[in-house]
Amino acid sequence: MKFDVNEDIRVARTIPSEFYHSEEIFRNLKSMFNKSWQFVGNTDLLETCNVHPGILLEGMLDEPYILTKDRGRIKCLSNVCTHRGNIVCKEACDTKTLVCGYHGRQFSVDGKLKFMPEFEEVENYPGPGDNLPEIETGFWENMIFVINDRRCELADLTGPMADRMGWLPLDKFRFKPELSRSYEINANWALYCDNYLEGFHIPHVHKELNRELDYDEYHTEAVENVVLQIGIGKGDEATFDLPVSHQDQGRNIAAYYFFLFPNMMFNFYPWGLSVNVVEPVEPARTRIQYLTYVWKEELRGKGAGSDLDKVELEDGEIVESVQKGVMSQAYDRGRYSPTRETGVHHFHLLLQKFYG
């Protein structure tokens, strides 16, 4: 498959439709995701416990991990026992010792081997390979990111967010599991990202959201591995109260939508933050984790971020429809709107760079 997406959006064609449904392409994506930073939550996860297990990109990387906190330090460890490969930790807990339920191997919460029964006669033991491997961890404010094979700095991704949103007290944003969701759609992960990266469809797909945003003033910026979309409110009652020195001071900003390549979305609203983590499961099946962090509860039912469930369901429905279309023999590649699809074009250039 040849990408050849032209850097000039006026003459460029989109990526080939094969990308959205090929089994071979999907398998080969693992290397790209292995080298990408992934958001796993904020420090709230370790507020009432010191051990929290998870699976990194289930369906694509399938990497079991444990977030641990020891004397205030947070780190990420492999959740795979170094004896016979059993999953060590099954649920969040508060403990000083991780015990594998298969043969009783024990680890401290910093990953060091503590004890193993019936191993007295083993030579050259224990060694470094008997400890739980550490997975590289990075932080932006109280947000936790991990990566399997680091090829770039986390700041390369979070820098544009820090520049625009650094004034926000993220330590006061509280994770709300009751407001968070996990949806699966019958569509390719990149199609979901394509849809997110343009406001072109808002008047046609999101009628209620369109009443909150000024479509003509919708703005997109692309910087390195990040795309920022800015939604301008039609009124000022549900917009950001920006600091005097902020670069957007004087504009009625209703939402900042940050896309961090390849699959993370950080959506800032006056009430708080909604994070979308797009998880490829199969070529035509995607899971999206919607994680909600509330800052100002009294603003949550107002403005562009007031009915996210409805917006997400509308997005899911249209993307599933597009998936059926791109699998048709009658369709291969389309063209971009230079005024409305610069974000999609930038995303396709990044796919071309890091995959194609």
WOSULTA-V914228 format. One record per residue. N is the residue number from 1. SS is DSSP state (a for helix, b for strand, c for the rest). PHI is phi in whole degrees, -180 to 180 (none if undefined). Layout:
n=(N;N)
ss=(SS;SS)
phi=(PHI;PHI)
//
This chain:
n=(1;2;3;4;5;6;7;8;9;10;11;12;13;14;15;16;17;18;19;20;21;22;23;24;25;26;27;28;29;30;31;32;33;34;35;36;37;38;39;40;41;42;43;44;45;46;47;48;49;50;51;52;53;54;55;56;57;58;59;60;61;62;63;64;65;66;67;68;69;70;71;72;73;74;75;76;77;78;79;80;81;82;83;84;85;86;87;88;89;90;91;92;93;94;95;96;97;98;99;100;101;102;103;104;105;106;107;108;109;110;111;112;113;114;115;116;117;118;119;120;121;122;123;124;125;126;127;128;129;130;131;132;133;134;135;136;137;138;139;140;141;142;143;144;145;146;147;148;149;150;151;152;153;154;155;156;157;158;159;160;161;162;163;164;165;166;167;168;169;170;171;172;173;174;175;176;177;178;179;180;181;182;183;184;185;186;187;188;189;190;191;192;193;194;195;196;197;198;199;200;201;202;203;204;205;206;207;208;209;210;211;212;213;214;215;216;217;218;219;220;221;222;223;224;225;226;227;228;229;230;231;232;233;234;235;236;237;238;239;240;241;242;243;244;245;246;247;248;249;250;251;252;253;254;255;256;257;258;259;260;261;262;263;264;265;266;267;268;269;270;271;272;273;274;275;276;277;278;279;280;281;282;283;284;285;286;287;288;289;290;291;292;293;294;295;296;297;298;299;300;301;302;303;304;305;306;307;308;309;310;311;312;313;314;315;316;317;318;319;320;321;322;323;324;325;326;327;328;329;330;331;332;333;334;335;336;337;338;339;340;341;342;343;344;345;346;347;348;349;350;351;352;353;354;355;356)
ss=(c;c;c;c;c;c;c;c;c;c;c;c;b;c;c;c;a;a;a;a;c;c;a;a;a;a;a;a;c;a;a;a;a;a;c;c;c;b;b;b;b;b;a;a;a;a;c;c;c;c;b;b;b;b;b;b;c;c;c;c;c;c;b;b;b;b;b;b;b;b;c;c;b;b;b;b;b;b;c;b;c;c;c;c;c;c;b;c;c;c;c;c;b;c;c;c;b;b;b;c;c;c;c;c;c;b;b;b;c;c;c;c;b;b;b;c;c;c;c;c;c;c;c;c;c;c;c;a;a;a;c;c;c;b;b;b;b;b;b;b;c;c;b;b;b;b;b;c;c;c;c;c;c;c;a;a;a;a;a;a;a;a;a;a;a;c;c;c;c;a;a;a;c;b;b;c;a;a;a;c;b;b;b;b;b;c;c;c;a;a;a;a;a;a;a;a;c;c;c;c;c;a;a;a;a;c;a;a;a;a;a;a;b;c;a;a;a;c;b;b;b;b;b;c;c;b;b;b;b;b;b;b;b;c;c;c;c;c;c;c;c;c;c;c;c;c;c;c;c;c;c;c;b;b;b;b;b;b;b;b;c;c;c;b;b;b;b;b;b;c;c;b;b;b;b;b;b;b;b;b;b;b;c;c;b;b;b;b;b;b;b;b;b;b;c;c;a;a;a;c;c;c;a;a;a;c;c;a;a;a;a;a;a;a;a;a;a;a;a;a;a;a;a;a;a;a;c;c;c;c;c;c;c;c;b;c;c;c;c;c;c;a;a;a;a;a;a;a;a;a;a;a;a;a;c;c)
phi=(none;-110;-77;39;-80;-71;-68;-87;-62;-70;-117;-72;-112;-68;-65;-60;-62;-57;-57;-85;-145;-75;-64;-65;-62;-60;-62;-75;-71;-57;-62;-65;-69;-63;-99;-111;-69;-130;-78;-120;135;-112;-67;-57;-59;-114;-80;-114;-147;-117;-140;-142;-86;-164;-126;-79;48;-63;108;-116;-92;52;-101;-71;-139;-131;-86;-130;-129;-132;54;87;-95;-99;-142;-119;-121;-65;-102;-115;-61;-78;-87;-132;86;-72;-72;-81;-110;-101;-153;-62;-161;-115;-153;-99;-136;-94;-119;-73;-80;-90;-132;85;-65;-119;-131;-77;-72;-93;94;-75;-64;-107;-162;-145;-70;63;-118;-63;-96;-75;-86;51;-139;-83;-128;-56;-73;-90;-82;-71;-61;-92;-99;-59;-123;-135;-134;-123;54;-102;-92;-108;-127;-132;-151;-80;-134;-71;-123;-149;-84;-59;-61;-62;-91;-84;-54;-62;-70;-62;-64;-90;-115;-62;-78;-75;-83;-61;-68;-99;-80;-106;-68;-119;-61;-70;-103;-93;-141;-135;-116;-119;-127;-90;-159;-71;-59;-71;-65;-63;-65;-52;-62;-63;-84;-145;-94;-56;-86;-56;-64;-93;-106;-115;-61;-72;-62;-63;-74;-92;-106;-87;-58;-66;-98;-58;-130;-127;-129;-122;-135;52;-100;-132;-122;-113;-116;-117;-97;-98;-76;-77;-124;-115;-77;-130;-127;-71;-93;-80;-61;-59;-87;-70;-65;-105;-55;98;-103;-86;-79;-95;-163;-113;-112;-104;-108;-109;-60;-100;-153;-121;-132;-116;-110;-96;-125;-56;-88;157;-140;-118;-106;-112;-111;-92;-113;-66;-108;-144;-53;-120;-146;-138;-107;-119;-90;-108;-113;-110;-127;-101;-108;-117;-59;-68;-101;-65;-94;-123;76;-64;-102;-85;-136;-67;-58;-65;-62;-67;-66;-65;-63;-60;-65;-71;-68;-63;-66;-65;-58;-62;-72;-72;-86;-74;-68;-80;-122;-127;-140;-117;-122;-106;-81;-62;-92;-122;-124;-67;-67;-64;-60;-64;-61;-67;-66;-69;-61;-62;-71;-96;-120;-68)
//
